[in-house]
Amino acid sequence: MRNSLVPLLFLFTLCTNAQIPEKWTTHKVERTVKMPIETVWKIFHTIELQDVGSKRTYKRLPKIVRTEPLEGNFTQKGHSRRVIFDNGKTILESIVKMEEPHDFVYELTDIEIRLKMVARKARGWFHFEEVDKGITKIEWTYGFDHKNFMAKWFIQSYIKSTHHYFMDDAISEIKTIVEKGAVASKH
């Protein structure tokens, strides 16, 4: 019996760590929404990127002004878009995993903003979990593939001074939009 659990534990470890590599520098925020996971998933995918995390100015992060599709309509794995900031710089955002209604993973490459000095790429992972009947937890983990030890230190400093505020504001705004969307769809 004990030996039969080893492959299952290994598979579980692979599945839970596959979204963002362990050696990357990460930060996670979460919120709970009082609605079924399927509803949260559906409304979440209607939210425009520039509508979240753009209510205030962040110390070292330009404001997102719009996105432009490059491949597909950003609804499935392999689709990509260009994210344009208010300083004219851009990044490429690509969906690397989408498993309805639980996981949405995207990767940021071709980074033109200052982050490019310390990170090769970044990855965001939204995980949706029904924690009780009609209650869904949204977890958002962000990971940065730092270039070296010093870059890791700069990214940690950036997370403390800027990125954690952006993520906290954005996930709060996502929660609000999802809750309002659910109310609007009932009327």
C-alpha positions as CSV (number, residue, x, y, z in Angstrom):
1,M,0.0,0.0,0.0
2,R,2.8,2.4,0.9
3,N,4.6,2.0,-2.4
4,S,1.4,2.6,-4.4
5,L,1.1,6.1,-2.9
6,V,4.6,7.2,-4.0
7,P,3.6,7.6,-7.7
8,L,0.4,9.5,-6.7
9,L,2.3,11.8,-4.4
10,F,4.9,12.5,-7.2
11,L,2.1,13.2,-9.7
12,F,0.4,15.5,-7.2
13,T,3.7,17.4,-6.7
14,L,4.2,17.8,-10.4
15,C,0.7,19.0,-11.0
16,T,0.7,21.6,-8.1
17,N,4.2,23.0,-8.9
18,A,3.9,22.9,-12.7
19,Q,2.2,26.3,-13.0
20,I,5.2,28.4,-11.7
21,P,8.6,26.8,-11.3
22,E,9.8,26.5,-7.7
23,K,13.0,28.5,-8.1
24,W,11.1,31.6,-9.4
25,T,10.4,34.5,-7.1
26,T,6.6,34.5,-6.3
27,H,3.8,36.4,-4.7
28,K,0.2,35.2,-4.1
29,V,-3.0,36.9,-3.2
30,E,-6.5,35.4,-2.8
31,R,-10.1,36.4,-2.4
32,T,-13.3,34.4,-1.7
33,V,-16.5,35.0,-3.8
34,K,-19.9,33.8,-2.7
35,M,-21.0,32.2,-5.9
36,P,-20.4,28.9,-7.8
37,I,-17.1,28.3,-9.5
38,E,-18.7,28.0,-13.0
39,T,-20.2,31.5,-12.6
40,V,-16.9,33.0,-11.4
41,W,-15.0,31.4,-14.3
42,K,-17.5,32.7,-16.9
43,I,-17.5,36.3,-15.6
44,F,-13.7,36.3,-15.0
45,H,-13.1,35.7,-18.7
46,T,-15.1,38.7,-19.7
47,I,-13.0,41.2,-17.7
48,E,-10.7,43.5,-19.7
49,L,-7.1,43.6,-18.4
50,Q,-7.0,47.4,-18.4
51,D,-10.1,47.5,-16.2
52,V,-8.2,46.0,-13.2
53,G,-5.2,47.2,-11.3
54,S,-5.4,50.6,-13.1
55,K,-7.3,52.7,-10.5
56,R,-4.1,54.2,-9.1
57,T,-0.5,54.8,-10.0
58,Y,2.1,52.3,-8.8
59,K,5.7,53.2,-8.0
60,R,7.5,51.1,-10.6
61,L,4.8,49.8,-12.8
62,P,3.3,51.7,-15.7
63,K,-0.4,51.7,-16.2
64,I,-2.0,49.2,-18.7
65,V,-3.9,51.1,-21.3
66,R,-5.0,48.4,-23.7
67,T,-4.3,45.0,-25.3
68,E,-4.0,44.0,-28.9
69,P,-4.7,40.4,-30.0
70,L,-1.9,38.7,-31.9
71,E,-3.0,35.0,-32.0
72,G,-6.7,34.2,-31.4
73,N,-9.1,36.0,-29.1
74,F,-7.3,35.2,-25.8
75,T,-9.7,32.5,-24.9
76,Q,-7.6,29.3,-25.1
77,K,-4.1,27.9,-24.7
78,G,-1.8,29.2,-27.3
79,H,-3.6,32.5,-27.8
80,S,-1.5,35.7,-27.3
81,R,-1.8,39.4,-27.1
82,R,0.3,42.5,-26.8
83,V,-0.2,44.5,-23.5
84,I,0.4,48.2,-24.0
85,F,1.4,50.5,-21.1
86,D,0.9,54.2,-20.8
87,N,4.7,54.8,-21.5
88,G,4.4,53.1,-24.9
89,K,6.3,50.0,-23.7
90,T,4.7,46.5,-24.2
91,I,4.9,42.9,-23.2
92,L,3.7,39.7,-24.9
93,E,1.1,37.8,-22.9
94,S,0.4,34.2,-23.9
95,I,-2.0,31.6,-22.4
96,V,0.0,28.5,-21.5
97,K,-2.7,26.6,-19.7
98,M,-6.5,26.8,-19.4
99,E,-8.4,24.1,-17.6
100,E,-12.0,25.2,-17.0
101,P,-13.1,26.0,-14.4
102,H,-10.0,25.7,-12.3
103,D,-6.8,27.1,-13.9
104,F,-5.8,30.0,-16.1
105,V,-2.1,30.4,-16.6
106,Y,-0.4,33.1,-18.7
107,E,3.2,33.9,-19.4
108,L,4.8,37.3,-20.1
109,T,7.7,37.5,-22.5
110,D,9.2,40.1,-24.9
111,I,9.3,42.4,-21.9
112,E,10.0,46.1,-22.8
113,I,9.3,47.6,-19.3
114,R,12.1,48.0,-16.7
115,L,11.4,44.5,-15.4
116,K,13.4,43.2,-18.4
117,M,16.6,44.1,-16.6
118,V,16.0,41.5,-13.9
119,A,13.6,38.9,-15.2
120,R,13.7,36.7,-18.3
121,K,9.9,36.3,-18.1
122,A,7.0,36.2,-15.7
123,R,4.0,34.0,-15.2
124,G,0.6,34.5,-13.7
125,W,-1.6,31.7,-12.4
126,F,-5.2,32.1,-11.5
127,H,-6.6,29.1,-9.6
128,F,-10.3,28.8,-8.8
129,E,-11.4,26.3,-6.1
130,E,-14.9,25.7,-4.8
131,V,-14.4,25.7,-1.1
132,D,-18.0,25.2,-0.1
133,K,-21.3,25.0,-2.0
134,G,-21.6,28.2,-3.9
135,I,-18.3,29.7,-2.5
136,T,-15.2,30.0,-4.7
137,K,-11.7,30.9,-3.7
138,I,-9.7,32.8,-6.3
139,E,-5.9,32.5,-5.9
140,W,-3.5,34.5,-8.1
141,T,0.1,33.6,-8.0
142,Y,2.7,35.7,-9.9
143,G,6.2,34.3,-10.6
144,F,9.3,36.0,-11.9
145,D,12.1,34.1,-13.6
146,H,14.9,36.2,-12.2
147,K,18.2,36.4,-14.2
148,N,20.6,35.9,-11.2
149,F,20.9,36.2,-7.5
150,M,21.1,40.0,-7.5
151,A,18.1,40.1,-9.8
152,K,16.2,38.0,-7.4
153,W,16.9,40.6,-4.6
154,F,15.6,43.4,-6.9
155,I,12.5,41.5,-7.8
156,Q,11.8,40.8,-4.1
157,S,12.2,44.5,-3.4
158,Y,9.9,45.3,-6.4
159,I,7.2,43.0,-5.0
160,K,7.4,44.6,-1.6
161,S,7.3,48.2,-2.9
162,T,5.0,47.8,-5.9
163,H,3.7,44.5,-7.3
164,H,1.9,43.3,-4.2
165,Y,-0.1,46.5,-4.1
166,F,-1.0,46.1,-7.8
167,M,-2.0,42.4,-7.3
168,D,-4.0,43.2,-4.1
169,D,-5.9,46.0,-5.9
170,A,-6.4,44.0,-9.1
171,I,-7.8,40.9,-7.3
172,S,-10.1,43.1,-5.2
173,E,-11.4,44.7,-8.4
174,I,-11.8,41.3,-10.0
175,K,-13.9,40.1,-7.0
176,T,-16.1,43.3,-7.3
177,I,-16.6,42.9,-11.1
178,V,-17.4,39.2,-10.7
179,E,-19.9,39.9,-7.9
180,K,-21.6,42.7,-9.9
181,G,-21.6,40.6,-13.0
182,A,-23.4,37.8,-11.1
183,V,-26.0,40.3,-9.8
184,A,-26.5,41.8,-13.3
185,S,-27.0,38.4,-14.9
186,K,-29.7,37.6,-12.4
187,H,-31.8,40.6,-13.5
